[in-house]
């Protein structure tokens, strides 16, 4: 099984529905195939998630006076993928029923894949393209409990795209001389 990897300007590629599907399906399939789950995607849901994500980013950009940064784009993407899940069927027929990860993905797959898609894209930008130079991927490793807590919150609470942005901002916080609060 090959692992899906990101390259180039992911957001530029995701402007088109075809590019959006390629990235989203790649990350979702990577998550599911690791535990033997097969996914069937719903083209309508993919189109809705793509459209709503692009519309939100377009509404956001005049407020931030320019293009939304990669963390905002990733956060809004995670929000819309959770809200309009692109997967119609999660098939665990070929998965090991004793594997806890299978049970977890079957229960929290919608939330896990939405969070992971936003996180992987934000991580890609932070490690490769962010101002201030690249960082090593392992600098941002998450404890196993962190995604579980986020997924539980996404499933049971109303989490706005702005709250997702704050989650990603806190995960990828870089020191800056231009930030307020230098007294902390």
Steps between C-alpha positions, in 0.01 A plus 500: 500500500643837401460805718341810348736798497440868443711713269503838331235762568226281644246781528549604140439139394191483724340800330363258242257230601726236344801616702286522814381141453855377435637648823203418722459145370875444526515594868172326589599179320840508668332518841251222427725259312746489791239299692341311209196724448381576147329831425240593241477871435183691420563740209222736610635530854849561365368777279303657786800494734716653226247771419428594863873507583579727204204729580611534863858580400373759249290664775793490741764659277357856500491484881868403523586746220661247270536129449418286801808331641554124482376442856168676433456314173580167666266575792209596276567189292490275808176669609326442166625144462352418838179686426458360146678164528616383157479129584175313441612151610764384750546129422678303772432151355872439437621658825619316809205513745741475795688814396401795723590744221230347279239555770626855550492585128153352464379716789701818439613470136308804384659718767844337488536530123376861496744599776785300347448657157521853640788404728703327225462800268593747775794276595613486136504881481671540836771246416562620145364839409445716807693822551796455727624186334397138512466294816534128545170310493568333836508843666121494472425144607174461689444282802255214428249657738489838322322393179266281703395799710460721193291236323277455804450876514426517125243220528317626809532879492451780253849601392524801272762541228642782713544259791673255264730784398591561863572129542736501201655831604582360842643181351726686258591801712830657400665775703476840331623845594183647350254325733326668788548353841877485514463531879379138523 
